Amino acid sequence: MVKCLSCEYTFDDCELNSKRVSLGDDAWGGGPSYITEYYCPNCGHDEFEDGYFCYLCDEFIENGEFHFCEGDRLCQSTEDF
């Protein structure tokens, strides 16, 4: 799961819009180099936060962040089940 930092829309990674961009010839002269850039399908922004939804309250939680809900009960990730 990712959340757009601009519009705060949440969606699966596979829903991101992508575009292959040429960086020109690589440093060794072996031909063009390419990267894939990803964009929000809602607003077109290109910065995201990885995370997951809480199993108990269905709130988006950023990776590495602890979240408490329902009377200070530590929430669990839907990825744990």
N, CA, C and O atoms as CSV, one atom per row, in Angstrom:
chain,resi,resn,atom,element,x,y,z
A,1,MET,N,N,0.826,-1.169,0.000
A,1,MET,CA,C,0.000,0.000,0.000
A,1,MET,C,C,0.881,1.246,0.000
A,1,MET,O,O,1.945,1.268,0.618
A,2,VAL,N,N,0.429,2.269,-0.692
A,2,VAL,CA,C,1.104,3.563,-0.661
A,2,VAL,C,C,0.067,4.669,-0.496
A,2,VAL,O,O,-1.100,4.510,-0.855
A,3,LYS,N,N,0.520,5.794,0.055
A,3,LYS,CA,C,-0.332,6.967,0.199
A,3,LYS,C,C,0.357,8.132,-0.488
A,3,LYS,O,O,1.532,8.400,-0.237
A,4,CYS,N,N,-0.367,8.820,-1.349
A,4,CYS,CA,C,0.162,9.999,-2.025
A,4,CYS,C,C,0.364,11.103,-0.994
A,4,CYS,O,O,-0.524,11.361,-0.181
A,5,LEU,N,N,1.518,11.754,-1.018
A,5,LEU,CA,C,1.800,12.812,-0.063
A,5,LEU,C,C,1.100,14.120,-0.425
A,5,LEU,O,O,1.036,15.033,0.398
A,6,SER,N,N,0.583,14.220,-1.630
A,6,SER,CA,C,-0.116,15.432,-2.056
A,6,SER,C,C,-1.606,15.376,-1.733
A,6,SER,O,O,-2.116,16.238,-1.017
A,7,CYS,N,N,-2.308,14.372,-2.253
A,7,CYS,CA,C,-3.767,14.297,-2.079
A,7,CYS,C,C,-4.185,13.312,-0.990
A,7,CYS,O,O,-5.369,13.225,-0.661
A,8,GLU,N,N,-3.221,12.560,-0.421
A,8,GLU,CA,C,-3.440,11.570,0.637
A,8,GLU,C,C,-4.341,10.422,0.210
A,8,GLU,O,O,-4.949,9.766,1.055
A,9,TYR,N,N,-4.435,10.174,-1.080
A,9,TYR,CA,C,-5.171,9.040,-1.636
A,9,TYR,C,C,-4.350,7.788,-1.392
A,9,TYR,O,O,-3.141,7.807,-1.621
A,10,THR,N,N,-4.964,6.687,-0.932
A,10,THR,CA,C,-4.249,5.436,-0.693
A,10,THR,C,C,-4.671,4.389,-1.713
A,10,THR,O,O,-5.838,4.318,-2.099
A,11,PHE,N,N,-3.706,3.571,-2.148
A,11,PHE,CA,C,-3.965,2.565,-3.165
A,11,PHE,C,C,-2.840,1.545,-3.182
A,11,PHE,O,O,-1.788,1.762,-2.579
A,12,ASP,N,N,-3.062,0.423,-3.878
A,12,ASP,CA,C,-2.038,-0.607,-4.034
A,12,ASP,C,C,-0.946,-0.127,-4.978
A,12,ASP,O,O,-1.184,0.721,-5.838
A,13,ASP,N,N,0.251,-0.675,-4.810
A,13,ASP,CA,C,1.375,-0.314,-5.670
A,13,ASP,C,C,1.061,-0.531,-7.148
A,13,ASP,O,O,1.501,0.239,-8.001
A,14,CYS,N,N,0.299,-1.580,-7.444
A,14,CYS,CA,C,0.007,-1.923,-8.832
A,14,CYS,C,C,-0.914,-0.898,-9.508
A,14,CYS,O,O,-1.043,-0.909,-10.732
A,15,GLU,N,N,-1.550,-0.022,-8.738
A,15,GLU,CA,C,-2.452,0.979,-9.289
A,15,GLU,C,C,-1.735,2.267,-9.706
A,15,GLU,O,O,-2.350,3.145,-10.311
A,16,LEU,N,N,-0.439,2.388,-9.387
A,16,LEU,CA,C,0.323,3.575,-9.751
A,16,LEU,C,C,0.424,3.711,-11.264
A,16,LEU,O,O,0.587,2.716,-11.971
A,17,ASN,N,N,0.329,4.932,-11.758
A,17,ASN,CA,C,0.595,5.195,-13.170
A,17,ASN,C,C,2.105,5.251,-13.333
A,17,ASN,O,O,2.802,5.780,-12.468
A,18,SER,N,N,2.614,4.715,-14.429
A,18,SER,CA,C,4.055,4.704,-14.631
A,18,SER,C,C,4.408,5.204,-16.026
A,18,SER,O,O,3.599,5.158,-16.953
A,19,LYS,N,N,5.645,5.681,-16.143
A,19,LYS,CA,C,6.141,6.165,-17.426
A,19,LYS,C,C,7.631,5.848,-17.488
A,19,LYS,O,O,8.371,6.132,-16.547
A,20,ARG,N,N,8.064,5.262,-18.592
A,20,ARG,CA,C,9.477,4.944,-18.796
A,20,ARG,C,C,10.158,6.179,-19.378
A,20,ARG,O,O,9.716,6.724,-20.389
A,21,VAL,N,N,11.244,6.616,-18.726
A,21,VAL,CA,C,11.914,7.853,-19.101
A,21,VAL,C,C,13.366,7.553,-19.454
A,21,VAL,O,O,14.055,6.846,-18.718
A,22,SER,N,N,13.831,8.089,-20.579
A,22,SER,CA,C,15.212,7.923,-21.001
A,22,SER,C,C,16.095,8.934,-20.291
A,22,SER,O,O,15.750,10.110,-20.181
A,23,LEU,N,N,17.237,8.460,-19.812
A,23,LEU,CA,C,18.220,9.328,-19.171
A,23,LEU,C,C,19.345,9.684,-20.141
A,23,LEU,O,O,20.319,10.327,-19.748
A,24,GLY,N,N,19.221,9.275,-21.398
A,24,GLY,CA,C,20.279,9.492,-22.377
A,24,GLY,C,C,21.265,8.348,-22.332
A,24,GLY,O,O,21.009,7.330,-21.689
A,25,ASP,N,N,22.383,8.502,-23.005
A,25,ASP,CA,C,23.402,7.456,-23.019
A,25,ASP,C,C,24.022,7.297,-21.646
A,25,ASP,O,O,24.219,8.267,-20.914
A,26,ASP,N,N,24.331,6.024,-21.308
A,26,ASP,CA,C,24.961,5.785,-20.015
A,26,ASP,C,C,26.417,6.241,-20.052
A,26,ASP,O,O,26.943,6.569,-21.115
A,27,ALA,N,N,27.061,6.260,-18.895
A,27,ALA,CA,C,28.421,6.795,-18.767
A,27,ALA,C,C,29.462,6.009,-19.549
A,27,ALA,O,O,30.532,6.544,-19.840
A,28,TRP,N,N,29.186,4.763,-19.898
A,28,TRP,CA,C,30.149,3.925,-20.594
A,28,TRP,C,C,29.897,3.884,-22.094
A,28,TRP,O,O,30.595,3.163,-22.808
A,29,GLY,N,N,28.929,4.630,-22.587
A,29,GLY,CA,C,28.637,4.674,-24.009
A,29,GLY,C,C,27.953,3.424,-24.523
A,29,GLY,O,O,28.013,3.130,-25.717
A,30,GLY,N,N,27.313,2.695,-23.651
A,30,GLY,CA,C,26.669,1.444,-24.036
A,30,GLY,C,C,25.242,1.607,-24.529
A,30,GLY,O,O,24.567,0.612,-24.794
A,31,GLY,N,N,24.782,2.805,-24.655
A,31,GLY,CA,C,23.422,3.020,-25.116
A,31,GLY,C,C,22.591,3.770,-24.096
A,31,GLY,O,O,23.086,4.156,-23.037
A,32,PRO,N,N,21.333,3.972,-24.419
A,32,PRO,CA,C,20.473,4.755,-23.521
A,32,PRO,C,C,20.136,4.006,-22.229
A,32,PRO,O,O,20.006,2.782,-22.206
A,33,SER,N,N,20.003,4.783,-21.171
A,33,SER,CA,C,19.577,4.254,-19.874
A,33,SER,C,C,18.143,4.714,-19.628
A,33,SER,O,O,17.759,5.816,-20.018
A,34,TYR,N,N,17.360,3.863,-18.979
A,34,TYR,CA,C,15.964,4.182,-18.712
A,34,TYR,C,C,15.646,3.984,-17.234
A,34,TYR,O,O,16.238,3.138,-16.564
A,35,ILE,N,N,14.713,4.769,-16.748
A,35,ILE,CA,C,14.144,4.563,-15.420
A,35,ILE,C,C,12.625,4.591,-15.561
A,35,ILE,O,O,12.091,5.109,-16.541
A,36,THR,N,N,11.947,4.034,-14.582
A,36,THR,CA,C,10.489,4.084,-14.555
A,36,THR,C,C,10.075,5.037,-13.451
A,36,THR,O,O,10.454,4.860,-12.293
A,37,GLU,N,N,9.297,6.050,-13.811
A,37,GLU,CA,C,8.776,7.001,-12.838
A,37,GLU,C,C,7.325,6.646,-12.550
A,37,GLU,O,O,6.596,6.223,-13.446
A,38,TYR,N,N,6.907,6.819,-11.299
A,38,TYR,CA,C,5.557,6.461,-10.881
A,38,TYR,C,C,4.790,7.704,-10.440
A,38,TYR,O,O,5.353,8.620,-9.841
A,39,TYR,N,N,3.483,7.716,-10.751
A,39,TYR,CA,C,2.629,8.865,-10.464
A,39,TYR,C,C,1.320,8.418,-9.826
A,39,TYR,O,O,0.840,7.313,-10.078
A,40,CYS,N,N,0.753,9.281,-9.006
A,40,CYS,CA,C,-0.535,9.024,-8.363
A,40,CYS,C,C,-1.638,8.990,-9.423
A,40,CYS,O,O,-1.709,9.896,-10.254
A,41,PRO,N,N,-2.500,7.968,-9.415
A,41,PRO,CA,C,-3.596,7.916,-10.383
A,41,PRO,C,C,-4.684,8.946,-10.099
A,41,PRO,O,O,-5.545,9.187,-10.945
A,42,ASN,N,N,-4.653,9.558,-8.912
A,42,ASN,CA,C,-5.672,10.533,-8.539
A,42,ASN,C,C,-5.263,11.966,-8.915
A,42,ASN,O,O,-6.054,12.701,-9.507
A,43,CYS,N,N,-4.018,12.364,-8.569
A,43,CYS,CA,C,-3.604,13.753,-8.785
A,43,CYS,C,C,-2.356,13.908,-9.649
A,43,CYS,O,O,-2.053,15.017,-10.088
A,44,GLY,N,N,-1.624,12.819,-9.906
A,44,GLY,CA,C,-0.430,12.893,-10.745
A,44,GLY,C,C,0.851,13.204,-9.998
A,44,GLY,O,O,1.909,13.307,-10.619
A,45,HIS,N,N,0.786,13.357,-8.674
A,45,HIS,CA,C,1.978,13.651,-7.867
A,45,HIS,C,C,2.910,12.437,-7.866
A,45,HIS,O,O,2.466,11.317,-8.116
A,46,ASP,N,N,4.202,12.653,-7.586
A,46,ASP,CA,C,5.162,11.546,-7.676
A,46,ASP,C,C,5.871,11.209,-6.367
A,46,ASP,O,O,6.916,10.559,-6.394
A,47,GLU,N,N,5.329,11.636,-5.218
A,47,GLU,CA,C,5.935,11.290,-3.936
A,47,GLU,C,C,4.925,10.523,-3.092
A,47,GLU,O,O,3.770,10.928,-2.955
A,48,PHE,N,N,5.392,9.382,-2.517
A,48,PHE,CA,C,4.503,8.470,-1.807
A,48,PHE,C,C,5.109,8.029,-0.480
A,48,PHE,O,O,6.318,8.123,-0.270
A,49,GLU,N,N,4.245,7.547,0.409
A,49,GLU,CA,C,4.658,6.949,1.673
A,49,GLU,C,C,4.177,5.509,1.673
A,49,GLU,O,O,2.997,5.247,1.441
A,50,ASP,N,N,5.091,4.566,1.932
A,50,ASP,CA,C,4.715,3.156,2.027
A,50,ASP,C,C,4.064,2.893,3.376
A,50,ASP,O,O,4.415,3.518,4.377
A,51,GLY,N,N,3.112,1.967,3.397
A,51,GLY,CA,C,2.456,1.636,4.647
A,51,GLY,C,C,1.479,0.494,4.496
A,51,GLY,O,O,1.577,-0.301,3.560
A,52,TYR,N,N,0.532,0.412,5.421
A,52,TYR,CA,C,-0.459,-0.660,5.448
A,52,TYR,C,C,-1.687,-0.166,6.201
A,52,TYR,O,O,-1.643,0.893,6.827
A,53,PHE,N,N,-2.771,-0.915,6.148
A,53,PHE,CA,C,-3.971,-0.578,6.880
A,53,PHE,C,C,-4.025,-1.366,8.186
A,53,PHE,O,O,-3.688,-2.550,8.218
A,54,CYS,N,N,-4.448,-0.709,9.257
A,54,CYS,CA,C,-4.606,-1.350,10.556
A,54,CYS,C,C,-5.713,-2.404,10.467
A,54,CYS,O,O,-6.767,-2.161,9.879
A,55,TYR,N,N,-5.463,-3.557,11.046
A,55,TYR,CA,C,-6.440,-4.644,11.045
A,55,TYR,C,C,-7.661,-4.312,11.891
A,55,TYR,O,O,-8.763,-4.770,11.588
A,56,LEU,N,N,-7.483,-3.520,12.951
A,56,LEU,CA,C,-8.579,-3.221,13.875
A,56,LEU,C,C,-9.407,-2.006,13.451
A,56,LEU,O,O,-10.636,-2.058,13.487
A,57,CYS,N,N,-8.749,-0.911,13.050
A,57,CYS,CA,C,-9.485,0.328,12.788
A,57,CYS,C,C,-9.465,0.741,11.316
A,57,CYS,O,O,-10.102,1.732,10.956
A,58,ASP,N,N,-8.758,0.016,10.463
A,58,ASP,CA,C,-8.694,0.277,9.024
A,58,ASP,C,C,-8.087,1.639,8.700
A,58,ASP,O,O,-8.426,2.237,7.679
A,59,GLU,N,N,-7.194,2.137,9.556
A,59,GLU,CA,C,-6.511,3.407,9.314
A,59,GLU,C,C,-5.157,3.133,8.665
A,59,GLU,O,O,-4.510,2.139,8.995
A,60,PHE,N,N,-4.714,4.005,7.738
A,60,PHE,CA,C,-3.422,3.849,7.078
A,60,PHE,C,C,-2.314,4.178,8.067
A,60,PHE,O,O,-2.361,5.204,8.746
A,61,ILE,N,N,-1.308,3.293,8.146
A,61,ILE,CA,C,-0.182,3.467,9.054
A,61,ILE,C,C,1.097,3.382,8.231
A,61,ILE,O,O,1.286,2.432,7.471
A,62,GLU,N,N,1.970,4.366,8.377
A,62,GLU,CA,C,3.230,4.364,7.652
A,62,GLU,C,C,4.120,3.239,8.162
A,62,GLU,O,O,4.087,2.910,9.348
A,63,ASN,N,N,4.922,2.643,7.265
A,63,ASN,CA,C,5.853,1.585,7.667
A,63,ASN,C,C,6.779,2.091,8.765
A,63,ASN,O,O,7.274,3.216,8.696
A,64,GLY,N,N,7.010,1.270,9.767
A,64,GLY,CA,C,7.895,1.616,10.866
A,64,GLY,C,C,7.244,2.467,11.942
A,64,GLY,O,O,7.916,2.861,12.895
A,65,GLU,N,N,5.966,2.759,11.819
A,65,GLU,CA,C,5.253,3.587,12.789
A,65,GLU,C,C,4.308,2.720,13.609
A,65,GLU,O,O,3.609,1.873,13.054
A,66,PHE,N,N,4.277,2.924,14.930
A,66,PHE,CA,C,3.334,2.213,15.787
A,66,PHE,C,C,2.065,3.046,15.894
A,66,PHE,O,O,2.110,4.276,15.865
A,67,HIS,N,N,0.942,2.367,16.017
A,67,HIS,CA,C,-0.346,3.049,16.039
A,67,HIS,C,C,-1.203,2.439,17.135
A,67,HIS,O,O,-1.274,1.217,17.265
A,68,PHE,N,N,-1.854,3.289,17.924
A,68,PHE,CA,C,-2.733,2.822,18.987
A,68,PHE,C,C,-4.168,3.243,18.688
A,68,PHE,O,O,-4.407,4.359,18.226
A,69,CYS,N,N,-5.117,2.358,18.948
A,69,CYS,CA,C,-6.530,2.685,18.797
A,69,CYS,C,C,-7.347,1.829,19.763
A,69,CYS,O,O,-6.798,0.956,20.436
A,70,GLU,N,N,-8.639,2.072,19.834
A,70,GLU,CA,C,-9.555,1.319,20.692
A,70,GLU,C,C,-9.039,1.195,22.118
A,70,GLU,O,O,-8.732,0.097,22.583
A,71,GLY,N,N,-8.947,2.324,22.807
A,71,GLY,CA,C,-8.541,2.307,24.218
A,71,GLY,C,C,-7.087,1.959,24.413
A,71,GLY,O,O,-6.757,1.137,25.268
A,72,ASP,N,N,-6.212,2.568,23.639
A,72,ASP,CA,C,-4.763,2.380,23.736
A,72,ASP,C,C,-4.317,0.961,23.404
A,72,ASP,O,O,-3.263,0.525,23.867
A,73,ARG,N,N,-5.085,0.246,22.626
A,73,ARG,CA,C,-4.694,-1.096,22.197
A,73,ARG,C,C,-3.821,-0.968,20.946
A,73,ARG,O,O,-4.201,-0.290,19.991
A,74,LEU,N,N,-2.660,-1.614,20.949
A,74,LEU,CA,C,-1.741,-1.544,19.825
A,74,LEU,C,C,-2.378,-2.208,18.614
A,74,LEU,O,O,-2.765,-3.375,18.672
A,75,CYS,N,N,-2.485,-1.475,17.530
A,75,CYS,CA,C,-3.082,-2.011,16.313
A,75,CYS,C,C,-2.160,-3.019,15.650
A,75,CYS,O,O,-0.959,-3.061,15.918
A,76,GLN,N,N,-2.741,-3.822,14.788
A,76,GLN,CA,C,-1.988,-4.834,14.064
A,76,GLN,C,C,-2.148,-4.613,12.578
A,76,GLN,O,O,-3.185,-4.140,12.115
A,77,SER,N,N,-1.124,-4.956,11.843
A,77,SER,CA,C,-1.134,-4.810,10.399
A,77,SER,C,C,-1.970,-5.901,9.752
A,77,SER,O,O,-1.999,-7.032,10.238
A,78,THR,N,N,-2.654,-5.571,8.652
A,78,THR,CA,C,-3.357,-6.588,7.897
A,78,THR,C,C,-2.367,-7.535,7.217
A,78,THR,O,O,-2.733,-8.634,6.800
A,79,GLU,N,N,-1.102,-7.093,7.111
A,79,GLU,CA,C,-0.072,-7.939,6.515
A,79,GLU,C,C,0.346,-9.054,7.463
A,79,GLU,O,O,0.976,-10.019,7.029
A,80,ASP,N,N,0.011,-8.946,8.754
A,80,ASP,CA,C,0.385,-9.966,9.740
A,80,ASP,C,C,-0.508,-11.203,9.657
A,80,ASP,O,O,-0.173,-12.247,10.217
A,81,PHE,N,N,-1.643,-11.093,8.959
A,81,PHE,CA,C,-2.606,-12.191,8.941
A,81,PHE,C,C,-2.691,-12.836,7.595
A,81,PHE,O,O,-3.459,-13.780,7.411
